[in-house]
Amino acid sequence: MTQLVICGRLFVDSFGATPSSNVVMAMFDHYLPQHREKLSELLRQREWQEALDGVDLERLRAETLKPPSPPSQLTGAAQYLLQRNSPRLRQLLDEGIRDEEQLLDALADWELAISDDERFPILFLGLVLTLECSFDPTRCLYCNQTWLPRKMELDDWKAVIAEVAEPVPPYIYLTGGEPLLLGERVWGDEGIVAFATKLGCAVNINTNAELITPKVALNLVKSGLARIHISLDSFDPKTQGKIFRSNERVERVLNGIFNLQIARELIGVRHPQIHINCVLTSLNLFQFPKFLRSLLSIREAPKDDPLSSDFAFHLIPVGGAENESLRPNAEQWRQFYTKVWAEAERVWQEYQESIGVSASERKSLTEWAPFANPFLRVNHKGGLDEYCEQAGKGIYWATALTKRCYVAPSQAFILPDGSQHWCGAHAIRRPSPIGNVRERKVRENIRRNIAKLRELPNEFCLNCAGATCAINQSIDRILREQIKNVSEKHCE
């Protein structure tokens, strides 16, 4: 056992070398040299000294929770429907029914599936903890969040999580507004993240990262946070400053990201995995290859897993009628998905070569970051030209919708006043909620509205979340394949 000295302060550690500045640098040896220097410099600053003062790192490591594995979003709901409804499918085949759509209606019948199941699985739980933001009163340029009063307290959120954590712990997505405004109620030892993690739930936070100080970073890692989505749209200070409506915010957000990286290294873990949410607008659309190059320059590339999905990115086309002036037109979208994307792919291939990934092991950009490309991540009816025409009007997912919404009953999205919606897209557009968790439990709200599932997709689904579209398409493929297989065996 040796001791690590940082900025003249003494910390218990287990580095196998003589304590020195070289030890500090060795912590970051899987980062590119320039970023390694940045992290080392940040670690030596007063804010980190104060956060680590009196901290026993060995004890902190022992107390750090391990993030659970989330349930499969692409297959989970399909497997449940197959388990519950396959007897009905076989009954219809026995009756001579061969029409695929009629058979699919039976196999995808959620009302039948949950009719006698009190604890059907909730695989995804979205919690909008607050609609207040640390950037108030001048929010990001494209922000179109509509305010709601915050009526849910910490115990209310915990009660929701405890209800849905059995029998299958869901993937939990904490968002806002800015969820880290709730402070220790989110990242503390008795906070939401640690509470959910201990119940077996993988937790993700969507944040602007401004509030991730060294203390917060250490506690987010300790709490077992599985993933964090950080909003960042450009590495050009002028562009990002315009989007954030403040140049000072850019450095604070970047430092929040770097603090997380430092905290992971000090505790010796790889969680939370960092993902970047990038909103595509006419301001940054053609900057994307440069954005990717800069993003990769601050990404760790550990030798044992150089293509880990850390710092994978999610490209989100700007939404809302009020953002029409920021929306790329059809021709700009077409250029992005052809010329700009091809250039970004070259940047990614060059990066893989630079970190020593062999040619046979290299991945395409969409293989490494499957959520990256809104057009390529799902099947769009009509092809690229039709998609770009729709995208120029601010409609991004209408050509990817399935005829049925298969996934909604396995999700719940809850706003700060307790109102519950089927999904994130509905929570943003806000049709009538399906209930309120302050009055009834999550599953009861779903059960009371299950007949209305037949009405989906509707007008509120035209900009369904890309992830939900991907899940629905996956479920559709799985169920249709099952019908084909069962039908063929039935005819033998």
N, C-alpha and C positions, 0 to 999 in steps of 0.2 A: 504494500500500500504506500503510495507517495502522496504528496500534497501539491495542489495546483495553486500558484500565486497569480492572481489577476489584479493589476492596478494596485499592488501592494497589499491586497487582502488575501486571507488564507481560506482555502476551501478544501474539504476532504474530497479526494478523487482517486481514481485507480489508473491513471496514466502510467505506462511502463517506461517512463523516461524522466530525466531530471527536470523539475519544473522550470520553465523559462518561457520567453515569448515564442520560442520555437514550438513548445507544446501547444500553445494557443493556436498557432498557425497550422499545426498538424491536425487539429480538430476539423479543419476545413479543406483538407487536401484533396477531396473529391469535387471541389469547385474550381472553376477556371481562375487563373492567378489574380485577375483584376477584382473579381468578386470576393475572392479569398481575403484580399487586403481590406476590402470594405467591411466584411463581417468581423475581422479581427479588430479593426479600428472601432467599430460600433461596440464591441464587447468591452473595450477598455474605457468607454465613456462613463460619466458619473451615473447615468440612469441605470445602467447594468450593474455598476458597483453597488448601488443602493439596493437593487432588487436581490442581489446575491449575498448581501451582508448578513452573516449569521446562518446562511443556508447550508445544510448538510446535504450535498448532492447525492451521496450514497443512499441516504434515507429517502430523499425525494424520488430517486429511481425505484426504490423498493415499493413506494406508495403509488407509483404511476400505474393507472389502469390500462389494460390492453384493449384496444377497440375490437368489438365483436365483428364477425363477418355479416354483411347484410343479406337478406333473402334476395333471390333472383327476381328482379323486376320484369325481365323479359319472358320468364317461363312460369313464375310462381302462380299467377292467376290462372293460367292455362292448366297447370297441373291440378289445381283445386277443382276447376270445372270438369275436367276429365274424371277425377275421382268421384265427384258427386253425381254427374249426369250421364255417365256412360251406360248405366242400366236403361235409361230412357231412350238413348240412341239405339241400343240393341232391340228394344221393344218396337220402335218404329220400323226398323229393318225387318223384323218378324212380321209386321203388318203389311209389308210390301212397299213401304215408302222408300224412294230412291232419289228424290229431289234434294240436291246438295244444300240449297238454302233452307229448306224446311228442316233438314237434319241438323244444320248448323244452328238454327234457332233453338232447337232442343238442347244441343250440347252446350250452348252459350247462355242458357237460361239461368240467370242469377237468382231469380225469384224461387225457382225450384231448388237450386243448390243450397240456399240458406234457409229454406222453409222449416227445417227441423235441426238447424245448427246454430246454437246460441253464441258460439265463439268462432265464427268464420274469420279468416285471416285478414288483417289490415296490413298490407305490405309496405305502404308508404304513408307517412304521417307528416304533413306540412304544417308547421306552427308559425304563424305571423305574430311574433311576440309583442311588437309595437310598430306603429306607423310613424313614430317620431324618428328623427334622424340627427346624427351628430353634425351633419352639414346644414341643418336648419339655421337661419331661414332661407339661405340661398342654396338650394339643392342642385344636384347634377342637372346639366342642361336638358337632358331628355326625360327626367323623372316625371312620371304621371301618376304617382300614388295618390289615392284619395283617402283623406284622414278618417279615422274611426276612433272613438274613445276606447281607452284600455281598461277593460273590466276584469280581465283574467289575471289572477294573482299567482304567485309561485305554486301554492298548493293546488290551484285549479289546473295548472299545466301538468303537474305531477300526477294528478288524478286521471287525466286523459291518457298520459303515457302508461300508467299502471294498468288501465283498462285494456289497452290494445296490445300490451307487451306479451300477452298469452293468447293462443298457443304458439304463435310465430312472432318473435320480436321484429317490429317493422324497422325500415330505414327512416330515420327522423331528420327532417330538414327544417332548421331554425332560420327564420328570415325576418325581414321588416319592410320598411324602415331600417333602422340599425339595431339589431338584436343585442349587440354588446353594450348598449346604453343601460341594460338591466344589470350590468356589472356582475357581482358575485352570485346573483340569482341565476346566471348562466354558467359561469366558469368556476365558481367556488366549490369547496368540498361538499356542500349540501345543495349545489346548484343543479340545473336541469340536465346538463351534459353528463355529470357524474352519476346522477340518479338514473338516467336512461341507460347509460353504459352498464351499470351494475345489473340492470334488468335484461341485458343481452342485446340492446338496441345499438346499431351503428348510427352515429350522429354526425350531421354535417351542418355547418354554419355558413350562411351567406352574409358577407360583411364588406364594408369598404376598407377595413383594416386600420383605419385611423386610430382606433382606440386600443390597438394591440401594443401595449407597452411591454417592457421586459417582464414585469410581474404578471400581466395578463397572459403573455406568451407561455411562461412556465406553467401557469395554472391550466391553460387550454390543453397543453401536452399531458399534464398530470391527470386531467379529468378523463382521458381516453378518447378525446375527440378524434373521429375517424378521418374526416375530410373537412376542408374549409374552402369555400368559393369566394374569391376576392375580386372585387370590381376594379378593372383596369383596362383602359381602352387604347392607350397610346403611350409610347416611350418618348415621344416628342413633347418636351415640357410645355411648349406653347399650345399644342393641340389639347393635351390632357388638362392643362390649366384652364382652358376655355370650357371644356366639358365639366370639370369640377367647379368652375366659376371661381377658382382661387388657385394661384400658383403655389401657395404655401402648402395646400393640401396634398400636392403631388408627393413632396418629400415625406410627409407624415405617413401616407399610405405605403410608400416603398419601405420606409423604416419598419412599419408594422409587419410587412412580409419578411424582412430580414430578421426581425426579432424572433419570429417563429422559427426560422432556420437555425438561429443560434440556440434557441431553447431545445430544439430537437437534438442538436449535437451535444449540448451539456448533459441532457438526460440519457442520450444514447439510444434514441428510437427514431423511427421513420414516420411517425404520425404527429399531427394530422397531415395527410396528403394534401398538398396545396394545388388547387385548380384555379384558373383565371377565367372570369366572366368578362368577355369583351363585347360591348354593344357596337354593332356596325352602323355607322352613319356616313353621310357624305363627307364628313370631316376626316374620317380615319380609314375609309374603305380601301384606298389605294396605298395606305401606309402599312398594310398588314405584313408583307414580307419583312420589312424593317422591324416591325413590332415583334414578329416571331424570332428574328435574329437576336434582339435584345432580351427577349424572354428566355431564350435558351442560354444566354450568357450568364444568367443568374441561377440557373437550374443546377442542382447537384447531379452528378453522374457517377454513382457508386460503381465500382468495378464488378461487384457481384450482380448488379441489376441495372446496367446503364440505360435501359429503355423502360424503366419504371414509369408509370403514368404521372409521377410528380410533375407539376407545372403543365399538365395537359390543359387545353383551353376550350372554352365553350363560346362559339360565335353566336351572338344573339342579334338578329335584325331589329333595328329600332322600331318600336311599336307606338300605337296611339295616333289618332287623327291630329292631335295637337302638335305632333312632331313631323308633320308633312314637309316642312322646310328642311328638316335634317335627313329625310328619306332619300336614298339613292333612287334614280329612275331606272327603267327597265334596261336601258343600254349599259348603264354603269354596273348593274347587277350581272349582266351578261359578261362584261369584261372581267369582273371579279372572279366569276366561276370558271373562266377560261384562262386568260393571261395572268391575272394576279395570283390565282391559286397555283398555277404551274410554276411561277417564280417562287412562291412559298415552299412548294415541294422541293425545289432545288436547294433552298436554304436548309431544309430539314435533312436532305440526303447528305449535304456537305457537313452538317453538324454530326451526323452519325459516323461519318468517316473520321472526323476530327477527334472523336472520343474512343476510337478504336473498335467500332462495331464492324464485324466482318460483313462482306457483301451478301453472304447467304443469310445472315441474321437480321439484316436491315428491314425496317417496316416502312410502309407508306405513311404519309401524314395522317390519313383517315384511319389507318390501322392503329396508330399510336394514340390518337385522340379521336375516338369514334363519334364524340359529340361535336366535333369541330365544325363540320361543313353542313349547314342547314339543307342544302340540296342533296348531297350525297349520302347523308346518314339514313335516309328513308327512301322508299319508292314514291315518286311523284308521278301522278297520271298526266300525260301530255308532254313530258320531256322538259328540257331546259328552257326553251323559248317561252312556253306557256307559263312556266314557273316564274321567269323573270318579269313577264307582263303582270302577273299577279303581285309579285313582290314590289314592283314599282307603284302599286296601289296600296301597299301596306298589308297585303294578305299573303301570309307566308306558308300556311299549312293546309289550306283548303284542298289542295290537290293530293294531299297525303292521307286524308281521313279515310278510315274504313267505314263500311256501311253500318256497322254497329260499334258502340263503345263497349268494349269487353272489360276494361280495367277499372272503371270508376268505383264500383263497390269495394274494391280492395284498396282504395285510397281514402284519405280524409284530409281536408285542408281547412284550418281553423283560424279565424281572424281574432284580433285583440278583444273584441266584444263577446267572443264565444261563438259567433255564428259559424256554421259548418257548411262547406261547399264540397261538391264532388271532387274537384281538382283545382290545380293552381290557376288554370285559364279562367275558370268560373269565379275563383276568388278575386281575380283582377277585374274581370268584367262585371261581376256582382249582379247576377240575376237573383231571384229570391233564394235565400239559403234553404238547405234541406233540414235545418234545425239549429238548435243552439245547445252547446255542451254544458251550459250552466243550468239547463232545464232537463235535458235527457242525455243519455250516454251516446257515445259515437256510433256504436252498432245499431242502437235503436233508431237513430236518425236515418241511417242507411236503410234499415228494414222498412220504416214507414214510407220511404220514397222509392222503393225498389221497382214498383210498377212504372215509374216515370223514366226508368232507364231506357225504355223502348223509344223515347222521344229523342234520344241522343244518337248521333251528333245533331245539334241545332245551331241557331245563329250565333250562339255564344262560343261555339267550338271552332269557328273559322280560323282562329289563331290559337288552336290547341298547342300546348307545349310540345316542342319537338321530341322530348323524351317520351311523352305520352303517346305521340303518334308512332314512335318506334316500338313501344310496348304493344300497342294495339295491333300493329302489323305483325309482330312476332306471334301474338296469341292467335290471330287469324290463320297464319300459316300452320301452327301446331294443331289447331282444331280441324282444319280442312284435311291435313295429312292423316289425322286419326280417323276421320270419316272415310277417307279413301281406304285405309288399311283394314278397318273393321268391315267395310262393305265388301272388299275383296274376299276376306275370310268367310264372310256370311254366305257368299255365293259359291264357295267351294263345295 
